[in-house]
Structure formats: structure tokens, C-alpha cells
Amino acid sequence: ASPGEFLAPIPSSIAAMAMRGALQLSRMCRGKTIELPVFTKSRFARRWNMVDEDRVKWYNWNLACIALTAVPMLWMYTVNYRTSEETAILIRTLNPTGTEKIKYDLKLYGS
């Protein structure tokens, strides 16, 4: 048994309506044009694509990471690391010639 045996025949009026609808649809689409893509003229002229966009994002991310890393380093470079105003006076008093090494009690720092 072929598959067409079990299908009911389509009345000619329905087939005519379907054909009229297809023709009307093709008339509506006739006014539309499909634009052809513009291809490069030479191998040196490149179009902007996703690889270039990803590369720009990668460079910007790297620049942001470098800047964020530099901020604490610049702060540490410029910050006044002395604990008090008298620190320089105390060091100058304890070691006026700068030859002695000042030893700190490491137990004060939790070691």
C-alpha cells in the first residue's frame, strides 16, 4: 500500500484557494529586493568581525587590570609609612651615624 492511498482527495476548490494564496504571496514579495553582501576588494582590506571585537575587549581588560594593579603600588610608593612624627627623631637619636642595625622584638608582631 502506498502512502497516497490513505489520504483523502483534496477538493479542487481548496487547491484553487491555496494556489491563489501562493500567487498573492509571491506578488507581495516581488517588490522586495535582497541586497547582495559587499565583499572585500583586496586581501588587505578587512571587514570588522567578531575576532577584532574580542581582541579590543581583551586589550581593554588587560589595561584595566594593569591600572587596578598599579593603584595600590602607587599608593604604597607615596604613602607616609612612618607610624608617628617622632619616628625620624627616635631613629636619629638611637643611631646618629646610621651604622648600627636596629633590631626589633619580633614577639611584638606575633611571631
C-alpha positions in Angstrom: 0.0 0.0 0.0 1.4 3.4 -1.0 1.1 6.4 1.4 -1.2 8.2 -1.1 -3.9 5.6 -0.8 -5.0 6.5 2.7 -5.2 10.3 2.1 -8.5 11.8 1.1 -8.5 13.6 -2.2 -8.2 17.4 -1.9 -11.3 19.2 -3.4 -10.4 21.4 -6.4 -11.8 24.5 -4.6 -9.3 24.2 -1.7 -6.5 23.6 -4.2 -7.5 26.7 -6.2 -7.6 28.8 -3.0 -4.2 27.6 -2.0 -2.8 28.4 -5.4 -4.4 31.9 -5.3 -2.9 32.5 -1.9 0.6 31.4 -3.1 0.3 33.7 -6.1 -0.8 36.6 -3.9 2.1 36.0 -1.6 4.6 35.9 -4.5 3.1 39.3 -5.7 3.7 40.9 -2.3 7.3 39.6 -2.2 8.1 40.8 -5.7 8.7 44.4 -4.6 11.3 43.3 -2.0 14.9 43.1 -3.0 17.7 41.1 -1.4 20.8 43.1 -1.0 24.0 41.4 -2.0 26.8 41.3 0.6 29.7 43.6 0.0 32.9 41.5 -0.3 36.3 42.9 0.2 38.1 44.3 -2.9 41.5 43.1 -1.9 43.1 40.8 0.6 44.4 43.8 2.6 41.0 45.3 3.2 39.4 43.5 6.1 35.9 43.7 7.4 35.2 44.3 11.1 34.3 40.9 12.6 33.9 39.2 16.0 37.6 38.4 16.3 38.5 42.1 16.1 35.8 42.9 18.7 37.1 40.2 21.0 40.7 41.5 20.6 39.6 45.0 21.6 37.8 43.6 24.6 40.9 41.6 25.6 43.2 44.7 25.3 40.8 46.9 27.3 40.5 44.2 30.0 44.3 44.0 30.2 44.6 47.7 30.5 42.0 47.8 33.3 43.9 45.1 35.2 47.2 46.9 34.8 45.6 50.1 36.1 44.0 48.4 39.1 47.3 46.7 40.0 49.2 50.0 39.7 46.8 51.9 42.1 47.9 50.1 45.3 51.6 50.2 44.2 51.5 53.9 43.6 49.7 54.4 46.9 52.4 52.4 48.7 55.1 54.5 47.0 53.6 57.8 48.1 52.2 57.0 51.5 53.8 58.1 54.7 54.9 54.8 56.2 56.1 56.3 59.4 54.0 55.4 62.4 54.4 58.8 64.1 56.0 62.2 63.7 58.7 61.2 66.2 59.9 58.1 64.3 62.6 60.0 62.5 63.8 61.7 65.7 64.0 58.4 67.6 66.0 56.7 64.8 68.3 59.7 64.6 68.7 59.6 68.5 69.3 55.8 68.6 71.6 55.6 65.6 73.0 59.0 64.7 75.7 57.7 62.3 73.5 55.1 60.6 76.0 52.3 61.2 74.0 50.2 63.7 71.2 48.0 62.6 68.1 48.5 64.8 66.7 45.2 65.9 63.0 44.9 66.6 61.4 42.4 69.0 59.6 40.0 66.7 57.4 38.9 69.6 55.6 42.2 69.4 54.5 41.3 65.9 53.0 37.9 66.7 56.0 35.8 65.6 
